[in-house]
Structures are given as structure tokens and as C-alpha cells.
Amino acid sequence: MTATEHREDRRASWLGQLAGARLVFLAAAIVLVSFAAIGALSLAYAAVGLAIVAAAALIADLARPRLPSAVPMASRADAQMPTAAVDAMLAALPDPVVALDRDGIVIAFNARASALAPALRRGEPASFALRMPEVVEAIRHTTSTGEPQRVEFSERVPVDRWYQAHVTALHLQGDRTGPRPDLVLMTVHDLTPLRRVEEMRADFVANASHELRTPLAALSGFIETLQGPARDDAPARERFLAIMKQQAFRMARLIDDLLSLSRIELNVHVRPETEVDLIAVVRQVTDAMQMLARDRGVDIVVSAPSEPVVALGDRDELVRVFENLVENALKYGAAGKRVEIGIGPGSGRAPEAVISVRDFGPGIAPEHLPRLTERFYRVDVGESRAQGGTGLGLALVKHILNRHHGRLSIESREGEGATFTVRLSSSDGKSPLK
């Protein structure tokens, strides 16, 4: 080997080591910031941003023209390593990312971007694959002026989804005087969870306000009447006071349900670890419901084994579950004159306790079944309010069972009643029978 060849070989080796060190530095920086993000949530976005910039630097380095070398610097496999590193970095990012050159040609993208825009192809203009005019215009503006853009767009098929696209210009070659960037990165954030939470919050506030406003209006009206025309009318006063008491009870129950929901959601990640005898819980509930059952002319029949049926749970919350289920059966299934409650072990592979509450009333139409556990959802609004319901009972049941890692299933046919079945894991992984 001549001296010239030896110098070229050393130069190639040095450049290769420098490129490798650059990759190691970028990867280390990403890891360090990611670990820092564990302690400070706001730094998570900084970690993602650093990863994007690192990937952008590598992409621009690849896109930059190279001077031919007299000596081959690497084998074909080694030459492909930077591209593989770029793909790996983009694949690790949590959002869809597309890298474009200054002409809007696709250089690289990750799998999440491909899922969002399946027509993306390397070497083709991004406008060919993107169906969102506002995003295409944002890319055109950034590639020509270097100004960052942020646009929101939505998709209606197959379901409603909302996104926000950030288009950023990067100058990576040191010359920042020109308006056109070396590279353009487009990142897309999925806003759908935030939008849905916002819609749920708005619906919840509207429904809660409406439910509270109705009894408040009734109370205000009766108070004005008692202070005025009915001041000396004893029979009217007694009738109005009874209605006011009923409306005040309705408001108190609604507020209690709202507070219970808030408390359960606060502890939903903490599973109860106390053994509870489900037979004793159901007996307590049925004893408390006997007066309501007599008023409705309904018989409550409980079928349970002689030995205790035990599950892990919070006793007060499980009492609330079966109070809601039995009360609903007595109120809405009273026409059947009978409510049957069954308690026993499940028949599946996993050991579990199964409690079913069945009524023989008019039943529930199938289109209502999937939405029964939604907050404030009612099959018949007028009937529910007449029965004193708040629209939160089954939502409470669902959230309590979620905390207990349990399940609720609902079966019903119109004219044949309804069956609400609760499944809870046994306390020790063995049979729930003790």
C-alpha cells in the first residue's frame, strides 16, 4: 500500500468514526432527555423534539451531495447503516413524521405516517399522498418561505378523528441567509382523545346542569306560591311541601351520585384487596329494598349456595352496585311482579363469582343496550324522572366494576324482561366458594 493510499484509508476510517460518534451522541442525547422526562412530564415534548432534530440532521446529511472518494469508504451494507438509523429513529417517534426536501419531495417517513397517508412514497411529492388541502398548503408555504406552520384537520371516515400538523423548516448546512430550508419536517398529533374528552366534559356539564335546574325551578316556584297565594291554604301547603321534599331528595341523590363518580374515578387504578362475602352483601341490599318491593307489589327471590361466595372488593361500593341493579329491577320491571337474584361460581376457566339480577318487565330494545352505562343516558326520559332516577346509576355500576376488574353484561328482549350479570374475580385465584 502506497503512502497516498494509506492516508486515504486513515481519512476514510476517521470520517467513519466521526459519523459513528455523531450517531452515538444523538442517540445518547435522546435517551438522556427521555429519562429526564420520567421526572418532569413537560420534558417529554423536548425529548420528542430532540429526536426529530436528530433524525432531521441525519436525513439532511444523507440528502447532501458527496464528493467522490478515490478509495471506497465502506461496503454496501455499511453505506446503508445511516438510512437504517434514520428509519429506526423515525419509527421510535410516537407521532406520524414525514421528512421532505426543499421541493416538498418525500425523503423519509415512519409507519405511523404511512398509516395516516398510505400513498406516501419516497422520492415523490407529498402532495400526491396527502388528501388534506390545508396540510399541502402549509408544506408549500414552509418550503418557499421557511416559516413554520400549524394547521388542524379532520377525517370523517371511517370514524371522526381530529389532528394537528406542525410543519417546521430546518437549516442544517450552516447557510441560514436564504428563505428556503434544507429540510422540512411534518409531525402530526392526534387530537381525537382531547376532543372527545372535551365533548364528554361539555355534555356532562350540560346534563348535570339540566338535571339540577329542573328540581331547582320546581322548588323556587313552590316557595313563591307558599309565600303568596297559598300562604293560608293548609291543604295546598301540605301538597306542595311533599313535592318540594321529593325534589330536594332528587337533587341530593344526584349530587351524591356525582360525588361518588368523582371518588371512584380518582381511585380507579387502585384495586380493592379486602375479601367480601357477596351473599351477605346481596342479603343486605334485598333487606333494605323490601319496602320498595312491597310498594311495587314485587317479590324478590334470592338463589345462593349455603357456603359464602367470596371476592376481593370494597364492601360499600359493591353494596352500591347491587342497590342500583335491584332498585332498577324493582322500578322498571315491576310489571313482571318478580325479581330473581342468583349467586354462584362462574363456569369459565378463570375462577369468578357471578351475580345475576333478572326482572320480568317490558324489557329493553336492543338499540339501547350498548349505551345503558353512559352517564345520563335513559331509555325513556319521562319514565326515568318519574321513577326518581338520576341517569347515573348504571354509570356508577360500570365504574365500580372497572375498579374491581369485574364485568357487567346486559341481556334483554322486549316483553321478556332484562338480566344484569356481574362477574367478579375470586379472592385467591381458586373457587369463590368458601
C-alpha positions in Angstrom: 0.0 0.0 0.0 1.4 3.4 -1.0 1.6 6.4 1.3 -1.2 8.1 -0.5 -3.5 5.1 -0.2 -2.6 4.8 3.5 -3.5 8.4 4.1 -6.8 8.0 2.2 -7.6 4.8 4.2 -6.9 6.6 7.5 -9.0 9.6 6.4 -11.9 7.2 5.5 -11.6 5.5 8.9 -11.6 8.8 10.7 -14.7 10.0 8.8 -16.4 6.8 9.6 -15.6 7.1 13.3 -16.8 10.7 13.3 -20.1 9.7 11.7 -20.5 6.9 14.2 -19.7 9.2 17.1 -22.4 11.6 15.8 -25.0 8.9 15.8 -23.9 7.8 19.3 -24.1 11.4 20.5 -27.6 11.9 19.1 -28.9 8.6 20.5 -27.4 9.3 23.9 -28.9 12.8 24.0 -32.3 11.3 23.2 -32.0 8.7 25.9 -30.9 11.2 28.5 -33.8 13.6 27.7 -36.2 10.7 27.7 -35.0 9.6 31.2 -35.3 13.2 32.4 -38.9 13.2 31.1 -39.8 10.5 33.6 -39.4 13.0 36.4 -40.8 16.0 34.5 -43.7 15.5 32.2 -43.2 18.7 30.3 -39.8 17.5 29.1 -41.4 14.7 27.2 -42.1 17.0 24.3 -38.5 18.2 24.5 -37.3 14.6 24.1 -39.6 14.1 21.1 -38.3 17.4 19.6 -34.7 16.4 20.1 -35.3 13.0 18.4 -36.9 14.7 15.5 -34.0 17.2 15.1 -31.5 14.3 15.3 -33.3 12.4 12.6 -33.5 15.5 10.5 -29.8 16.0 10.8 -29.1 12.5 9.6 -31.6 12.8 6.8 -30.1 16.1 5.6 -26.6 14.5 5.8 -27.8 11.8 3.6 -29.5 14.1 1.1 -26.4 16.3 0.9 -24.3 15.6 -2.2 -21.0 13.9 -1.6 -17.6 14.3 -3.3 -16.4 11.1 -4.9 -13.6 9.4 -3.0 -10.6 7.7 -4.5 -10.9 4.9 -2.0 -14.3 3.2 -1.2 -15.2 4.3 2.4 -17.5 1.4 3.2 -19.1 -1.7 1.9 -22.7 -1.7 0.6 -24.1 -2.8 4.0 -22.1 -0.1 5.8 -23.3 2.5 3.4 -26.9 1.6 4.3 -26.4 2.0 8.0 -27.2 5.7 8.2 -30.5 5.2 6.3 -31.4 2.4 8.7 -30.6 4.6 11.7 -32.9 7.3 10.3 -35.7 4.8 9.8 -35.2 3.5 13.3 -35.3 7.0 14.8 -38.4 7.9 12.9 -40.0 4.6 13.8 -39.4 5.3 17.5 -41.2 8.6 17.5 -44.8 8.5 18.9 -46.4 10.6 16.2 -46.5 10.4 12.4 -43.4 12.1 11.0 -42.6 12.9 7.3 -39.3 14.4 6.2 -39.3 16.4 3.0 -36.7 18.2 1.0 -36.9 21.9 0.0 -39.1 21.0 -3.0 -41.6 19.0 -1.0 -40.3 15.6 -2.1 -40.6 12.8 0.5 -37.3 11.7 1.9 -38.4 9.5 4.8 -41.4 8.8 7.0 -42.3 6.3 9.7 -45.0 3.6 9.9 -47.5 5.9 11.7 -47.3 8.4 8.9 -47.8 5.6 6.4 -50.9 4.5 8.3 -52.2 8.1 8.2 -51.4 8.6 4.5 -50.9 5.1 2.8 -50.0 6.7 -0.5 -46.7 8.2 0.8 -43.7 7.2 -1.3 -40.0 8.1 -1.1 -39.0 10.3 -3.9 -42.5 11.5 -4.7 -44.1 14.9 -3.9 -46.0 14.8 -0.6 -49.0 16.5 -2.3 -49.6 13.2 -4.2 -50.3 11.3 -1.0 -51.9 13.9 1.3 -55.6 14.4 0.9 -55.8 17.4 3.2 -55.6 20.7 1.2 -54.7 22.7 4.3 -51.7 20.5 5.1 -50.5 20.7 1.4 -50.7 24.5 1.5 -48.8 24.6 4.8 -46.0 22.5 3.3 -45.9 24.7 0.2 -45.7 27.8 2.4 -42.9 26.5 4.6 -40.8 25.2 1.7 -41.0 28.5 0.0 -40.6 30.9 2.9 -39.1 28.9 5.8 -41.9 29.9 8.1 -43.3 27.2 10.4 -47.0 26.4 10.0 -49.6 24.7 12.3 -52.9 23.6 10.9 -55.7 21.4 12.2 -57.7 19.0 10.0 -60.1 16.2 10.5 -61.2 12.9 9.0 -64.8 11.6 8.9 -64.2 8.1 7.5 -64.3 5.5 9.0 -64.9 7.5 12.2 -64.5 11.1 13.2 -60.8 12.0 14.1 -59.1 15.3 14.6 -55.4 16.0 14.0 -52.9 18.9 14.2 -50.0 19.1 11.8 -46.8 21.0 12.6 -44.6 21.9 9.5 -41.1 23.1 10.5 -38.3 24.3 8.4 -34.7 23.3 9.2 -31.5 24.9 8.0 -28.7 22.3 8.6 -25.9 23.3 6.2 -24.9 26.5 8.0 -26.3 28.9 5.4 -29.4 30.5 7.0 -29.5 33.6 4.8 -31.8 32.1 2.2 -35.5 31.8 2.8 -35.7 28.2 1.6 -34.9 25.5 4.2 -32.6 22.5 3.7 -35.3 20.2 5.2 -38.9 20.3 6.1 -40.4 18.1 8.9 -44.1 17.5 9.3 -45.3 16.0 12.5 -48.9 15.1 13.2 -50.5 15.0 16.6 -53.8 13.1 17.2 -56.2 15.4 18.9 -59.0 12.9 19.0 -58.7 11.9 22.6 -58.6 15.5 23.7 -61.6 16.5 21.6 -63.6 13.5 22.8 -62.8 14.3 26.4 -63.8 17.9 25.8 -67.1 16.8 24.3 -67.7 14.4 27.2 -67.0 17.2 29.6 -69.3 19.6 27.8 -72.1 17.0 27.7 -71.6 16.1 31.3 -71.8 19.7 32.5 -74.9 20.4 30.3 -76.7 17.3 31.5 -75.8 17.8 35.2 -76.9 21.5 34.9 -80.2 20.4 33.3 -80.8 17.8 36.0 -80.2 20.2 38.8 -82.1 23.1 37.2 -85.3 21.2 36.9 -85.8 20.5 40.7 -84.4 23.9 41.5 -87.1 25.5 39.3 -89.8 23.5 41.0 -88.6 24.4 44.4 -88.4 28.1 43.5 -91.9 28.0 42.1 -93.5 26.3 45.1 -91.7 28.6 47.5 -93.1 31.6 45.7 -96.6 30.1 45.8 -96.4 29.3 49.5 -95.2 32.8 50.2 -98.0 34.3 48.2 -101.4 32.8 47.2 -101.1 29.6 49.2 -99.8 31.3 52.4 -103.0 30.4 54.3 -104.1 27.3 52.3 -103.2 24.4 54.5 -104.1 21.6 52.1 -102.1 23.2 49.3 -99.2 23.8 51.6 -99.1 20.2 52.6 -99.2 19.0 49.0 -96.6 21.5 47.9 -94.3 20.6 50.8 -94.4 16.9 49.8 -93.4 17.8 46.3 -90.6 20.0 47.5 -89.3 17.3 49.7 -89.3 14.9 46.7 -87.5 17.4 44.5 -84.9 18.1 47.3 -84.3 14.4 47.6 -83.8 14.1 43.9 -81.2 16.9 44.0 -79.4 15.3 46.9 -79.3 12.0 45.2 -77.9 13.5 42.0 -75.2 15.3 43.9 -74.4 12.2 45.8 -74.1 10.2 42.6 -71.8 12.9 41.1 -69.6 12.8 44.1 -69.5 9.0 44.1 -68.5 9.0 40.4 -65.7 11.5 41.1 -64.4 9.5 44.1 -64.4 6.2 42.2 -62.6 7.7 39.1 -60.0 9.1 41.5 -59.2 5.6 42.8 -60.0 3.6 39.7 -56.4 2.4 39.4 -56.3 1.0 42.9 -57.9 -2.4 43.1 -59.5 -3.3 46.4 -57.8 -6.2 48.3 -60.4 -7.0 51.0 -62.3 -10.2 51.0 -66.1 -9.6 50.8 -68.9 -12.2 51.1 -71.1 -11.4 48.2 -74.1 -13.4 49.6 -74.0 -11.1 52.7 -73.9 -8.0 50.5 -76.8 -9.1 48.4 -78.9 -10.1 51.5 -78.2 -6.6 53.0 -79.4 -5.0 49.8 -82.6 -7.1 49.4 -83.5 -6.4 53.1 -83.1 -2.7 52.5 -85.3 -2.9 49.3 -88.2 -4.8 50.9 -90.3 -1.7 51.5 -89.9 -0.6 47.9 -90.7 -4.1 46.7 -93.9 -4.2 48.8 -94.9 -0.8 47.4 -94.5 -2.1 43.9 -96.0 -5.5 44.6 -92.8 -7.3 43.6 -91.4 -10.5 45.1 -87.6 -10.7 45.4 -86.2 -14.3 45.2 -82.6 -15.0 46.0 -80.9 -18.2 45.0 -77.5 -18.8 46.6 -75.3 -21.7 47.8 -75.1 -22.4 51.6 -71.4 -21.5 51.8 -70.1 -18.0 51.4 -69.2 -16.7 47.9 -66.1 -14.5 48.4 -64.4 -11.9 46.1 -61.9 -9.1 46.6 -63.7 -5.8 46.8 -64.8 -2.7 48.6 -67.9 -3.7 50.5 -69.6 -0.2 50.4 -69.0 0.1 46.6 -70.4 -3.4 46.0 -73.4 -2.6 48.1 -73.9 0.4 45.8 -73.6 -1.8 42.7 -76.4 -4.2 43.8 -78.5 -1.4 45.2 -78.6 0.2 41.8 -79.3 -3.1 39.9 -82.0 -4.3 42.3 -83.7 -0.9 42.5 -83.8 -0.6 38.7 -85.3 -4.1 38.5 -88.0 -3.1 41.1 -88.8 0.2 39.4 -88.6 -0.7 35.7 -89.6 -4.4 35.9 -92.4 -4.1 38.4 -94.9 -5.2 35.8 -93.4 -8.7 36.0 -94.1 -8.9 39.8 -90.9 -10.8 40.4 -87.2 -10.2 40.6 -84.7 -13.1 40.7 -81.2 -12.8 42.1 -78.8 -15.6 41.5 -75.3 -16.0 43.2 -72.7 -18.7 42.5 -69.4 -19.5 40.9 -68.8 -18.9 37.2 -68.5 -21.7 34.6 -65.4 -20.3 32.8 -61.8 -21.2 33.1 -60.9 -18.3 35.4 -62.4 -18.6 38.9 -65.0 -15.9 39.4 -68.2 -15.2 41.2 -71.4 -14.5 39.2 -74.4 -12.5 40.4 -77.4 -12.0 38.2 -80.4 -9.7 38.7 -83.3 -10.6 36.5 -86.7 -8.9 36.1 -89.7 -9.9 34.1 -90.9 -6.5 33.0 -91.2 -5.0 29.5 -87.5 -5.4 28.6 -85.2 -3.1 26.7 -84.9 -2.6 23.0 -81.6 -3.9 21.6 -80.5 -0.5 20.2 -80.4 0.9 23.8 -78.3 -1.9 25.3 -74.8 -0.6 24.3 -75.5 2.8 25.8 -77.1 2.0 29.1 -74.0 2.6 31.1 -73.4 6.1 29.7 -73.9 9.0 32.1 -77.4 10.5 31.9 -78.5 8.1 29.2 -82.1 7.0 29.6 -84.3 4.7 27.5 -87.3 6.8 28.5 -86.5 10.2 30.0 -90.0 10.8 31.3 -90.3 7.4 32.9 -86.8 7.6 34.5 -87.6 11.0 36.1 -91.0 9.8 37.3 -89.2 6.9 39.0 -86.7 9.3 40.6 -83.7 8.2 38.6 -80.7 10.4 38.0 -79.3 8.7 34.9 -76.1 7.9 36.7 -76.9 4.5 38.3 -75.5 2.2 35.7 -72.6 4.5 35.0 -71.7 4.1 38.7 -72.0 0.3 38.4 -69.7 0.3 35.4 -67.0 2.4 37.1 -67.1 0.4 40.3 -66.7 -2.8 38.4 -63.9 -1.4 36.4 -62.1 -0.6 39.6 -62.7 -4.2 40.8 -61.6 -5.6 37.5 -65.1 -7.0 37.1 -67.6 -7.1 34.2 -71.2 -6.2 33.6 -73.2 -7.8 30.9 -76.8 -7.0 29.9 -79.3 -9.3 28.2 -82.8 -8.3 27.3 -85.6 -8.9 24.9 -88.6 -6.7 24.6 -91.5 -8.2 26.5 -89.3 -10.8 28.3 -87.6 -8.7 30.9 -83.8 -8.0 31.4 -80.9 -9.7 33.1 -77.9 -7.8 34.5 -75.0 -10.1 35.3 -71.9 -9.1 37.4 -68.7 -11.1 37.3 -66.0 -10.6 39.9 -62.7 -12.4 40.3 -62.5 -14.7 43.3 -60.2 -13.7 46.2 -57.5 -16.3 46.0 -57.4 -17.4 42.3 -59.4 -20.5 43.4 -63.0 -21.2 43.6 -65.0 -18.3 45.1 -66.9 -20.8 47.2 -65.6 -20.9 50.8 
